[in-house]
Amino acid sequence: MHYTYQTEQTCSQQIDFDIVDGKLYNVSFFGGCHGNLQGVSRLVEGMEVSQVLERLEGIRCGWKDTSCPDQLCRAIRQTMDTK
């Protein structure tokens, strides 16, 4: 299923992604540090959502309480809560 998430407190403004059979696909960040976020997107492609959460949840960006990878985890959690 396809999801869109509006980020908060990060340079990126939106994350689009698909979850198919518990795995993450087609992650796209809009805004933010393009090279870094393209790298994150490629690294998580096809990964189990539980592994993404384990590895990326809680990462901070500087003084902020969140980061773009953490926002991806929040987006995943939101999809899990609405199911």
PyMOL Python script that loads the backbone (N, CA, C, O; Angstrom):
from pymol import cmd

cmd.read_pdbstr("""\
ATOM      1  N   MET A   1       0.830  -1.166   0.000  1.00  0.00           N
ATOM      2  CA  MET A   1       0.000   0.000   0.000  1.00  0.00           C
ATOM      3  C   MET A   1       0.886   1.245   0.000  1.00  0.00           C
ATOM      4  O   MET A   1       1.959   1.245   0.605  1.00  0.00           O
ATOM      5  N   HIS A   2       0.446   2.292  -0.669  1.00  0.00           N
ATOM      6  CA  HIS A   2       1.211   3.538  -0.790  1.00  0.00           C
ATOM      7  C   HIS A   2       0.816   4.508   0.323  1.00  0.00           C
ATOM      8  O   HIS A   2      -0.358   4.635   0.671  1.00  0.00           O
ATOM      9  N   TYR A   3       1.822   5.189   0.872  1.00  0.00           N
ATOM     10  CA  TYR A   3       1.599   6.146   1.952  1.00  0.00           C
ATOM     11  C   TYR A   3       2.341   7.447   1.669  1.00  0.00           C
ATOM     12  O   TYR A   3       3.388   7.454   1.022  1.00  0.00           O
ATOM     13  N   THR A   4       1.781   8.543   2.164  1.00  0.00           N
ATOM     14  CA  THR A   4       2.421   9.851   2.126  1.00  0.00           C
ATOM     15  C   THR A   4       2.381  10.416   3.534  1.00  0.00           C
ATOM     16  O   THR A   4       1.349  10.373   4.205  1.00  0.00           O
ATOM     17  N   TYR A   5       3.516  10.946   3.976  1.00  0.00           N
ATOM     18  CA  TYR A   5       3.629  11.474   5.338  1.00  0.00           C
ATOM     19  C   TYR A   5       4.225  12.874   5.282  1.00  0.00           C
ATOM     20  O   TYR A   5       5.257  13.094   4.648  1.00  0.00           O
ATOM     21  N   GLN A   6       3.567  13.818   5.949  1.00  0.00           N
ATOM     22  CA  GLN A   6       4.066  15.187   6.051  1.00  0.00           C
ATOM     23  C   GLN A   6       4.988  15.264   7.267  1.00  0.00           C
ATOM     24  O   GLN A   6       4.547  15.064   8.399  1.00  0.00           O
ATOM     25  N   THR A   7       6.253  15.550   7.033  1.00  0.00           N
ATOM     26  CA  THR A   7       7.234  15.559   8.115  1.00  0.00           C
ATOM     27  C   THR A   7       7.102  16.811   8.981  1.00  0.00           C
ATOM     28  O   THR A   7       6.478  17.798   8.592  1.00  0.00           O
ATOM     29  N   GLU A   8       7.711  16.739  10.167  1.00  0.00           N
ATOM     30  CA  GLU A   8       7.733  17.859  11.100  1.00  0.00           C
ATOM     31  C   GLU A   8       9.150  18.043  11.626  1.00  0.00           C
ATOM     32  O   GLU A   8       9.843  17.066  11.909  1.00  0.00           O
ATOM     33  N   GLN A   9       9.575  19.279  11.755  1.00  0.00           N
ATOM     34  CA  GLN A   9      10.847  19.648  12.361  1.00  0.00           C
ATOM     35  C   GLN A   9      12.076  19.163  11.588  1.00  0.00           C
ATOM     36  O   GLN A   9      13.150  19.018  12.172  1.00  0.00           O
ATOM     37  N   THR A  10      11.934  18.909  10.286  1.00  0.00           N
ATOM     38  CA  THR A  10      13.080  18.503   9.474  1.00  0.00           C
ATOM     39  C   THR A  10      13.125  19.330   8.189  1.00  0.00           C
ATOM     40  O   THR A  10      12.163  20.014   7.841  1.00  0.00           O
ATOM     41  N   CYS A  11      14.240  19.254   7.504  1.00  0.00           N
ATOM     42  CA  CYS A  11      14.391  19.970   6.240  1.00  0.00           C
ATOM     43  C   CYS A  11      13.509  19.365   5.146  1.00  0.00           C
ATOM     44  O   CYS A  11      13.013  20.084   4.279  1.00  0.00           O
ATOM     45  N   SER A  12      13.317  18.058   5.188  1.00  0.00           N
ATOM     46  CA  SER A  12      12.410  17.446   4.220  1.00  0.00           C
ATOM     47  C   SER A  12      10.974  17.767   4.641  1.00  0.00           C
ATOM     48  O   SER A  12      10.683  17.918   5.827  1.00  0.00           O
ATOM     49  N   GLN A  13      10.089  17.868   3.658  1.00  0.00           N
ATOM     50  CA  GLN A  13       8.709  18.216   3.954  1.00  0.00           C
ATOM     51  C   GLN A  13       7.752  17.030   3.853  1.00  0.00           C
ATOM     52  O   GLN A  13       6.675  17.043   4.449  1.00  0.00           O
ATOM     53  N   GLN A  14       8.149  16.008   3.097  1.00  0.00           N
ATOM     54  CA  GLN A  14       7.240  14.898   2.843  1.00  0.00           C
ATOM     55  C   GLN A  14       8.018  13.630   2.546  1.00  0.00           C
ATOM     56  O   GLN A  14       9.119  13.675   1.997  1.00  0.00           O
ATOM     57  N   ILE A  15       7.430  12.492   2.916  1.00  0.00           N
ATOM     58  CA  ILE A  15       7.994  11.187   2.581  1.00  0.00           C
ATOM     59  C   ILE A  15       6.895  10.352   1.943  1.00  0.00           C
ATOM     60  O   ILE A  15       5.802  10.226   2.496  1.00  0.00           O
ATOM     61  N   ASP A  16       7.184   9.788   0.786  1.00  0.00           N
ATOM     62  CA  ASP A  16       6.293   8.833   0.129  1.00  0.00           C
ATOM     63  C   ASP A  16       6.954   7.467   0.199  1.00  0.00           C
ATOM     64  O   ASP A  16       8.172   7.353   0.059  1.00  0.00           O
ATOM     65  N   PHE A  17       6.150   6.429   0.415  1.00  0.00           N
ATOM     66  CA  PHE A  17       6.700   5.083   0.480  1.00  0.00           C
ATOM     67  C   PHE A  17       5.589   4.059   0.326  1.00  0.00           C
ATOM     68  O   PHE A  17       4.405   4.369   0.463  1.00  0.00           O
ATOM     69  N   ASP A  18       5.999   2.834   0.039  1.00  0.00           N
ATOM     70  CA  ASP A  18       5.080   1.708  -0.056  1.00  0.00           C
ATOM     71  C   ASP A  18       5.492   0.661   0.966  1.00  0.00           C
ATOM     72  O   ASP A  18       6.678   0.467   1.232  1.00  0.00           O
ATOM     73  N   ILE A  19       4.499  -0.010   1.532  1.00  0.00           N
ATOM     74  CA  ILE A  19       4.747  -1.176   2.370  1.00  0.00           C
ATOM     75  C   ILE A  19       4.009  -2.342   1.720  1.00  0.00           C
ATOM     76  O   ILE A  19       2.790  -2.319   1.554  1.00  0.00           O
ATOM     77  N   VAL A  20       4.782  -3.358   1.359  1.00  0.00           N
ATOM     78  CA  VAL A  20       4.231  -4.551   0.719  1.00  0.00           C
ATOM     79  C   VAL A  20       4.747  -5.766   1.486  1.00  0.00           C
ATOM     80  O   VAL A  20       5.954  -5.985   1.585  1.00  0.00           O
ATOM     81  N   ASP A  21       3.829  -6.540   2.019  1.00  0.00           N
ATOM     82  CA  ASP A  21       4.184  -7.746   2.781  1.00  0.00           C
ATOM     83  C   ASP A  21       5.201  -7.458   3.887  1.00  0.00           C
ATOM     84  O   ASP A  21       6.127  -8.236   4.111  1.00  0.00           O
ATOM     85  N   GLY A  22       5.013  -6.334   4.571  1.00  0.00           N
ATOM     86  CA  GLY A  22       5.875  -5.995   5.702  1.00  0.00           C
ATOM     87  C   GLY A  22       7.236  -5.448   5.333  1.00  0.00           C
ATOM     88  O   GLY A  22       8.108  -5.307   6.190  1.00  0.00           O
ATOM     89  N   LYS A  23       7.424  -5.133   4.037  1.00  0.00           N
ATOM     90  CA  LYS A  23       8.707  -4.582   3.583  1.00  0.00           C
ATOM     91  C   LYS A  23       8.508  -3.205   2.971  1.00  0.00           C
ATOM     92  O   LYS A  23       7.449  -2.893   2.425  1.00  0.00           O
ATOM     93  N   LEU A  24       9.550  -2.390   3.076  1.00  0.00           N
ATOM     94  CA  LEU A  24       9.510  -1.002   2.627  1.00  0.00           C
ATOM     95  C   LEU A  24      10.058  -0.874   1.205  1.00  0.00           C
ATOM     96  O   LEU A  24      11.109  -1.424   0.878  1.00  0.00           O
ATOM     97  N   TYR A  25       9.325  -0.137   0.367  1.00  0.00           N
ATOM     98  CA  TYR A  25       9.724   0.069  -1.033  1.00  0.00           C
ATOM     99  C   TYR A  25       9.442   1.506  -1.455  1.00  0.00           C
ATOM    100  O   TYR A  25       8.607   2.192  -0.865  1.00  0.00           O
ATOM    101  N   ASN A  26      10.156   1.944  -2.487  1.00  0.00           N
ATOM    102  CA  ASN A  26       9.892   3.224  -3.162  1.00  0.00           C
ATOM    103  C   ASN A  26       9.880   4.415  -2.210  1.00  0.00           C
ATOM    104  O   ASN A  26       9.001   5.272  -2.302  1.00  0.00           O
ATOM    105  N   VAL A  27      10.841   4.476  -1.303  1.00  0.00           N
ATOM    106  CA  VAL A  27      10.916   5.593  -0.357  1.00  0.00           C
ATOM    107  C   VAL A  27      11.456   6.821  -1.083  1.00  0.00           C
ATOM    108  O   VAL A  27      12.512   6.769  -1.714  1.00  0.00           O
ATOM    109  N   SER A  28      10.714   7.929  -0.984  1.00  0.00           N
ATOM    110  CA  SER A  28      11.135   9.192  -1.590  1.00  0.00           C
ATOM    111  C   SER A  28      10.932  10.315  -0.588  1.00  0.00           C
ATOM    112  O   SER A  28       9.832  10.508  -0.068  1.00  0.00           O
ATOM    113  N   PHE A  29      11.995  11.049  -0.323  1.00  0.00           N
ATOM    114  CA  PHE A  29      11.923  12.234   0.524  1.00  0.00           C
ATOM    115  C   PHE A  29      11.840  13.452  -0.378  1.00  0.00           C
ATOM    116  O   PHE A  29      12.485  13.490  -1.426  1.00  0.00           O
ATOM    117  N   PHE A  30      11.058  14.443   0.012  1.00  0.00           N
ATOM    118  CA  PHE A  30      10.943  15.687  -0.743  1.00  0.00           C
ATOM    119  C   PHE A  30      11.499  16.803   0.113  1.00  0.00           C
ATOM    120  O   PHE A  30      11.026  17.048   1.223  1.00  0.00           O
ATOM    121  N   GLY A  31      12.512  17.478  -0.415  1.00  0.00           N
ATOM    122  CA  GLY A  31      13.229  18.486   0.349  1.00  0.00           C
ATOM    123  C   GLY A  31      14.344  17.822   1.133  1.00  0.00           C
ATOM    124  O   GLY A  31      14.543  16.611   1.040  1.00  0.00           O
ATOM    125  N   GLY A  32      15.057  18.601   1.891  1.00  0.00           N
ATOM    126  CA  GLY A  32      16.124  18.055   2.716  1.00  0.00           C
ATOM    127  C   GLY A  32      17.418  17.857   1.950  1.00  0.00           C
ATOM    128  O   GLY A  32      17.580  18.377   0.847  1.00  0.00           O
ATOM    129  N   CYS A  33      18.329  17.113   2.528  1.00  0.00           N
ATOM    130  CA  CYS A  33      19.658  16.857   1.957  1.00  0.00           C
ATOM    131  C   CYS A  33      19.545  15.722   0.934  1.00  0.00           C
ATOM    132  O   CYS A  33      19.538  14.545   1.294  1.00  0.00           O
ATOM    133  N   HIS A  34      19.459  16.083  -0.299  1.00  0.00           N
ATOM    134  CA  HIS A  34      19.132  15.127  -1.360  1.00  0.00           C
ATOM    135  C   HIS A  34      20.051  13.907  -1.376  1.00  0.00           C
ATOM    136  O   HIS A  34      19.567  12.778  -1.453  1.00  0.00           O
ATOM    137  N   GLY A  35      21.337  14.108  -1.307  1.00  0.00           N
ATOM    138  CA  GLY A  35      22.271  12.980  -1.374  1.00  0.00           C
ATOM    139  C   GLY A  35      22.102  12.027  -0.200  1.00  0.00           C
ATOM    140  O   GLY A  35      22.038  10.811  -0.379  1.00  0.00           O
ATOM    141  N   ASN A  36      22.032  12.586   0.999  1.00  0.00           N
ATOM    142  CA  ASN A  36      21.869  11.743   2.192  1.00  0.00           C
ATOM    143  C   ASN A  36      20.540  10.994   2.166  1.00  0.00           C
ATOM    144  O   ASN A  36      20.488   9.808   2.493  1.00  0.00           O
ATOM    145  N   LEU A  37      19.480  11.673   1.782  1.00  0.00           N
ATOM    146  CA  LEU A  37      18.163  11.042   1.796  1.00  0.00           C
ATOM    147  C   LEU A  37      18.001  10.036   0.667  1.00  0.00           C
ATOM    148  O   LEU A  37      17.267   9.058   0.807  1.00  0.00           O
ATOM    149  N   GLN A  38      18.674  10.266  -0.435  1.00  0.00           N
ATOM    150  CA  GLN A  38      18.687   9.273  -1.509  1.00  0.00           C
ATOM    151  C   GLN A  38      19.406   8.017  -1.007  1.00  0.00           C
ATOM    152  O   GLN A  38      18.996   6.897  -1.314  1.00  0.00           O
ATOM    153  N   GLY A  39      20.469   8.206  -0.243  1.00  0.00           N
ATOM    154  CA  GLY A  39      21.195   7.080   0.338  1.00  0.00           C
ATOM    155  C   GLY A  39      20.341   6.304   1.318  1.00  0.00           C
ATOM    156  O   GLY A  39      20.322   5.073   1.282  1.00  0.00           O
ATOM    157  N   VAL A  40      19.625   7.009   2.205  1.00  0.00           N
ATOM    158  CA  VAL A  40      18.730   6.343   3.154  1.00  0.00           C
ATOM    159  C   VAL A  40      17.681   5.547   2.386  1.00  0.00           C
ATOM    160  O   VAL A  40      17.410   4.391   2.710  1.00  0.00           O
ATOM    161  N   SER A  41      17.099   6.165   1.377  1.00  0.00           N
ATOM    162  CA  SER A  41      16.059   5.497   0.582  1.00  0.00           C
ATOM    163  C   SER A  41      16.561   4.206  -0.042  1.00  0.00           C
ATOM    164  O   SER A  41      15.863   3.192  -0.021  1.00  0.00           O
ATOM    165  N   ARG A  42      17.753   4.236  -0.589  1.00  0.00           N
ATOM    166  CA  ARG A  42      18.310   3.034  -1.216  1.00  0.00           C
ATOM    167  C   ARG A  42      18.668   1.964  -0.183  1.00  0.00           C
ATOM    168  O   ARG A  42      18.504   0.771  -0.439  1.00  0.00           O
ATOM    169  N   LEU A  43      19.151   2.388   0.967  1.00  0.00           N
ATOM    170  CA  LEU A  43      19.540   1.421   1.997  1.00  0.00           C
ATOM    171  C   LEU A  43      18.346   0.674   2.588  1.00  0.00           C
ATOM    172  O   LEU A  43      18.467  -0.495   2.952  1.00  0.00           O
ATOM    173  N   VAL A  44      17.206   1.333   2.686  1.00  0.00           N
ATOM    174  CA  VAL A  44      16.039   0.683   3.292  1.00  0.00           C
ATOM    175  C   VAL A  44      15.167  -0.049   2.272  1.00  0.00           C
ATOM    176  O   VAL A  44      14.221  -0.736   2.657  1.00  0.00           O
ATOM    177  N   GLU A  45      15.465   0.083   0.994  1.00  0.00           N
ATOM    178  CA  GLU A  45      14.666  -0.564  -0.060  1.00  0.00           C
ATOM    179  C   GLU A  45      14.600  -2.073   0.158  1.00  0.00           C
ATOM    180  O   GLU A  45      15.629  -2.747   0.201  1.00  0.00           O
ATOM    181  N   GLY A  46      13.380  -2.597   0.296  1.00  0.00           N
ATOM    182  CA  GLY A  46      13.171  -4.025   0.473  1.00  0.00           C
ATOM    183  C   GLY A  46      13.399  -4.528   1.892  1.00  0.00           C
ATOM    184  O   GLY A  46      13.290  -5.727   2.150  1.00  0.00           O
ATOM    185  N   MET A  47      13.713  -3.630   2.806  1.00  0.00           N
ATOM    186  CA  MET A  47      13.994  -4.022   4.197  1.00  0.00           C
ATOM    187  C   MET A  47      12.683  -4.213   4.958  1.00  0.00           C
ATOM    188  O   MET A  47      11.703  -3.507   4.720  1.00  0.00           O
ATOM    189  N   GLU A  48      12.685  -5.172   5.871  1.00  0.00           N
ATOM    190  CA  GLU A  48      11.542  -5.373   6.764  1.00  0.00           C
ATOM    191  C   GLU A  48      11.331  -4.094   7.575  1.00  0.00           C
ATOM    192  O   GLU A  48      12.292  -3.499   8.062  1.00  0.00           O
ATOM    193  N   VAL A  49      10.069  -3.673   7.719  1.00  0.00           N
ATOM    194  CA  VAL A  49       9.812  -2.441   8.460  1.00  0.00           C
ATOM    195  C   VAL A  49      10.313  -2.533   9.900  1.00  0.00           C
ATOM    196  O   VAL A  49      10.729  -1.524  10.469  1.00  0.00           O
ATOM    197  N   SER A  50      10.282  -3.719  10.496  1.00  0.00           N
ATOM    198  CA  SER A  50      10.781  -3.872  11.866  1.00  0.00           C
ATOM    199  C   SER A  50      12.271  -3.556  11.941  1.00  0.00           C
ATOM    200  O   SER A  50      12.731  -2.975  12.924  1.00  0.00           O
ATOM    201  N   GLN A  51      13.030  -3.932  10.914  1.00  0.00           N
ATOM    202  CA  GLN A  51      14.465  -3.629  10.891  1.00  0.00           C
ATOM    203  C   GLN A  51      14.708  -2.142  10.701  1.00  0.00           C
ATOM    204  O   GLN A  51      15.615  -1.577  11.311  1.00  0.00           O
ATOM    205  N   VAL A  52      13.898  -1.500   9.853  1.00  0.00           N
ATOM    206  CA  VAL A  52      14.031  -0.055   9.644  1.00  0.00           C
ATOM    207  C   VAL A  52      13.796   0.662  10.970  1.00  0.00           C
ATOM    208  O   VAL A  52      14.559   1.552  11.344  1.00  0.00           O
ATOM    209  N   LEU A  53      12.747   0.274  11.672  1.00  0.00           N
ATOM    210  CA  LEU A  53      12.444   0.890  12.967  1.00  0.00           C
ATOM    211  C   LEU A  53      13.577   0.673  13.960  1.00  0.00           C
ATOM    212  O   LEU A  53      13.966   1.594  14.679  1.00  0.00           O
ATOM    213  N   GLU A  54      14.096  -0.524  13.998  1.00  0.00           N
ATOM    214  CA  GLU A  54      15.179  -0.856  14.927  1.00  0.00           C
ATOM    215  C   GLU A  54      16.428  -0.026  14.658  1.00  0.00           C
ATOM    216  O   GLU A  54      17.101   0.408  15.593  1.00  0.00           O
ATOM    217  N   ARG A  55      16.735   0.192  13.398  1.00  0.00           N
ATOM    218  CA  ARG A  55      17.986   0.874  13.035  1.00  0.00           C
ATOM    219  C   ARG A  55      17.886   2.393  13.023  1.00  0.00           C
ATOM    220  O   ARG A  55      18.863   3.072  13.337  1.00  0.00           O
ATOM    221  N   LEU A  56      16.720   2.944  12.666  1.00  0.00           N
ATOM    222  CA  LEU A  56      16.636   4.382  12.413  1.00  0.00           C
ATOM    223  C   LEU A  56      15.826   5.184  13.431  1.00  0.00           C
ATOM    224  O   LEU A  56      15.972   6.403  13.515  1.00  0.00           O
ATOM    225  N   GLU A  57      14.981   4.514  14.196  1.00  0.00           N
ATOM    226  CA  GLU A  57      14.119   5.238  15.123  1.00  0.00           C
ATOM    227  C   GLU A  57      14.946   5.923  16.207  1.00  0.00           C
ATOM    228  O   GLU A  57      15.851   5.327  16.792  1.00  0.00           O
ATOM    229  N   GLY A  58      14.614   7.182  16.460  1.00  0.00           N
ATOM    230  CA  GLY A  58      15.267   7.935  17.525  1.00  0.00           C
ATOM    231  C   GLY A  58      16.519   8.695  17.101  1.00  0.00           C
ATOM    232  O   GLY A  58      17.108   9.403  17.918  1.00  0.00           O
ATOM    233  N   ILE A  59      16.938   8.567  15.848  1.00  0.00           N
ATOM    234  CA  ILE A  59      18.093   9.337  15.374  1.00  0.00           C
ATOM    235  C   ILE A  59      17.736  10.817  15.412  1.00  0.00           C
ATOM    236  O   ILE A  59      16.651  11.220  14.991  1.00  0.00           O
ATOM    237  N   ARG A  60      18.656  11.612  15.918  1.00  0.00           N
ATOM    238  CA  ARG A  60      18.439  13.054  16.020  1.00  0.00           C
ATOM    239  C   ARG A  60      19.303  13.790  15.004  1.00  0.00           C
ATOM    240  O   ARG A  60      20.341  13.288  14.572  1.00  0.00           O
ATOM    241  N   CYS A  61      18.866  14.976  14.633  1.00  0.00           N
ATOM    242  CA  CYS A  61      19.616  15.837  13.724  1.00  0.00           C
ATOM    243  C   CYS A  61      19.981  17.104  14.496  1.00  0.00           C
ATOM    244  O   CYS A  61      19.139  17.968  14.739  1.00  0.00           O
ATOM    245  N   GLY A  62      21.243  17.193  14.872  1.00  0.00           N
ATOM    246  CA  GLY A  62      21.693  18.361  15.631  1.00  0.00           C
ATOM    247  C   GLY A  62      20.918  18.505  16.919  1.00  0.00           C
ATOM    248  O   GLY A  62      20.835  17.567  17.711  1.00  0.00           O
ATOM    249  N   TRP A  63      20.353  19.673  17.128  1.00  0.00           N
ATOM    250  CA  TRP A  63      19.624  19.977  18.358  1.00  0.00           C
ATOM    251  C   TRP A  63      18.173  19.510  18.319  1.00  0.00           C
ATOM    252  O   TRP A  63      17.472  19.570  19.329  1.00  0.00           O
ATOM    253  N   LYS A  64      17.726  19.047  17.163  1.00  0.00           N
ATOM    254  CA  LYS A  64      16.323  18.638  17.000  1.00  0.00           C
ATOM    255  C   LYS A  64      16.070  17.286  17.670  1.00  0.00           C
ATOM    256  O   LYS A  64      16.982  16.472  17.812  1.00  0.00           O
ATOM    257  N   ASP A  65      14.834  17.063  18.074  1.00  0.00           N
ATOM    258  CA  ASP A  65      14.450  15.794  18.691  1.00  0.00           C
ATOM    259  C   ASP A  65      14.178  14.705  17.656  1.00  0.00           C
ATOM    260  O   ASP A  65      13.809  13.587  18.016  1.00  0.00           O
ATOM    261  N   THR A  66      14.354  15.019  16.398  1.00  0.00           N
ATOM    262  CA  THR A  66      14.048  14.078  15.325  1.00  0.00           C
ATOM    263  C   THR A  66      15.019  14.301  14.170  1.00  0.00           C
ATOM    264  O   THR A  66      15.891  15.168  14.237  1.00  0.00           O
ATOM    265  N   SER A  67      14.862  13.522  13.129  1.00  0.00           N
ATOM    266  CA  SER A  67      15.681  13.633  11.918  1.00  0.00           C
ATOM    267  C   SER A  67      14.844  13.067  10.774  1.00  0.00           C
ATOM    268  O   SER A  67      13.750  12.551  11.001  1.00  0.00           O
ATOM    269  N   CYS A  68      15.347  13.162   9.567  1.00  0.00           N
ATOM    270  CA  CYS A  68      14.619  12.585   8.435  1.00  0.00           C
ATOM    271  C   CYS A  68      14.472  11.062   8.577  1.00  0.00           C
ATOM    272  O   CYS A  68      13.382  10.545   8.331  1.00  0.00           O
ATOM    273  N   PRO A  69      15.528  10.318   8.967  1.00  0.00           N
ATOM    274  CA  PRO A  69      15.335   8.881   9.179  1.00  0.00           C
ATOM    275  C   PRO A  69      14.325   8.591  10.295  1.00  0.00           C
ATOM    276  O   PRO A  69      13.532   7.657  10.180  1.00  0.00           O
ATOM    277  N   ASP A  70      14.348   9.374  11.361  1.00  0.00           N
ATOM    278  CA  ASP A  70      13.385   9.199  12.445  1.00  0.00           C
ATOM    279  C   ASP A  70      11.972   9.517  11.960  1.00  0.00           C
ATOM    280  O   ASP A  70      11.018   8.851  12.362  1.00  0.00           O
ATOM    281  N   GLN A  71      11.830  10.519  11.107  1.00  0.00           N
ATOM    282  CA  GLN A  71      10.518  10.839  10.553  1.00  0.00           C
ATOM    283  C   GLN A  71       9.979   9.686   9.710  1.00  0.00           C
ATOM    284  O   GLN A  71       8.775   9.431   9.707  1.00  0.00           O
ATOM    285  N   LEU A  72      10.858   8.993   8.999  1.00  0.00           N
ATOM    286  CA  LEU A  72      10.429   7.804   8.259  1.00  0.00           C
ATOM    287  C   LEU A  72       9.861   6.775   9.231  1.00  0.00           C
ATOM    288  O   LEU A  72       8.837   6.153   8.949  1.00  0.00           O
ATOM    289  N   CYS A  73      10.509   6.597  10.356  1.00  0.00           N
ATOM    290  CA  CYS A  73      10.013   5.651  11.369  1.00  0.00           C
ATOM    291  C   CYS A  73       8.674   6.096  11.937  1.00  0.00           C
ATOM    292  O   CYS A  73       7.784   5.276  12.161  1.00  0.00           O
ATOM    293  N   ARG A  74       8.535   7.383  12.166  1.00  0.00           N
ATOM    294  CA  ARG A  74       7.253   7.893  12.657  1.00  0.00           C
ATOM    295  C   ARG A  74       6.158   7.658  11.628  1.00  0.00           C
ATOM    296  O   ARG A  74       5.023   7.339  11.981  1.00  0.00           O
ATOM    297  N   ALA A  75       6.499   7.817  10.360  1.00  0.00           N
ATOM    298  CA  ALA A  75       5.535   7.555   9.289  1.00  0.00           C
ATOM    299  C   ALA A  75       5.128   6.085   9.281  1.00  0.00           C
ATOM    300  O   ALA A  75       3.948   5.764   9.145  1.00  0.00           O
ATOM    301  N   ILE A  76       6.095   5.206   9.426  1.00  0.00           N
ATOM    302  CA  ILE A  76       5.808   3.768   9.461  1.00  0.00           C
ATOM    303  C   ILE A  76       4.917   3.451  10.657  1.00  0.00           C
ATOM    304  O   ILE A  76       3.934   2.722  10.522  1.00  0.00           O
ATOM    305  N   ARG A  77       5.250   3.988  11.811  1.00  0.00           N
ATOM    306  CA  ARG A  77       4.448   3.746  13.012  1.00  0.00           C
ATOM    307  C   ARG A  77       3.011   4.241  12.815  1.00  0.00           C
ATOM    308  O   ARG A  77       2.059   3.587  13.240  1.00  0.00           O
ATOM    309  N   GLN A  78       2.866   5.390  12.173  1.00  0.00           N
ATOM    310  CA  GLN A  78       1.533   5.929  11.921  1.00  0.00           C
ATOM    311  C   GLN A  78       0.717   4.980  11.037  1.00  0.00           C
ATOM    312  O   GLN A  78      -0.478   4.788  11.264  1.00  0.00           O
ATOM    313  N   THR A  79       1.358   4.396  10.044  1.00  0.00           N
ATOM    314  CA  THR A  79       0.643   3.445   9.182  1.00  0.00           C
ATOM    315  C   THR A  79       0.255   2.205   9.974  1.00  0.00           C
ATOM    316  O   THR A  79      -0.809   1.631   9.745  1.00  0.00           O
ATOM    317  N   MET A  80       1.102   1.791  10.898  1.00  0.00           N
ATOM    318  CA  MET A  80       0.812   0.616  11.718  1.00  0.00           C
ATOM    319  C   MET A  80      -0.348   0.891  12.677  1.00  0.00           C
ATOM    320  O   MET A  80      -1.153   0.004  12.958  1.00  0.00           O
ATOM    321  N   ASP A  81      -0.427   2.126  13.175  1.00  0.00           N
ATOM    322  CA  ASP A  81      -1.485   2.498  14.110  1.00  0.00           C
ATOM    323  C   ASP A  81      -2.849   2.613  13.433  1.00  0.00           C
ATOM    324  O   ASP A  81      -3.881   2.421  14.076  1.00  0.00           O
ATOM    325  N   THR A  82      -2.855   2.926  12.134  1.00  0.00           N
ATOM    326  CA  THR A  82      -4.118   3.110  11.422  1.00  0.00           C
ATOM    327  C   THR A  82      -4.650   1.812  10.827  1.00  0.00           C
ATOM    328  O   THR A  82      -5.768   1.785  10.312  1.00  0.00           O
ATOM    329  N   LYS A  83      -3.868   0.738  10.891  1.00  0.00           N
ATOM    330  CA  LYS A  83      -4.319  -0.531  10.331  1.00  0.00           C
ATOM    331  C   LYS A  83      -5.278  -1.220  11.262  1.00  0.00           C
ATOM    332  O   LYS A  83      -5.764  -2.307  10.954  1.00  0.00           O
TER     333      LYS A  83
END
""", "prot")
cmd.dss("prot")
cmd.show_as("cartoon", "prot")
cmd.util.cbc("prot")
cmd.orient("prot")
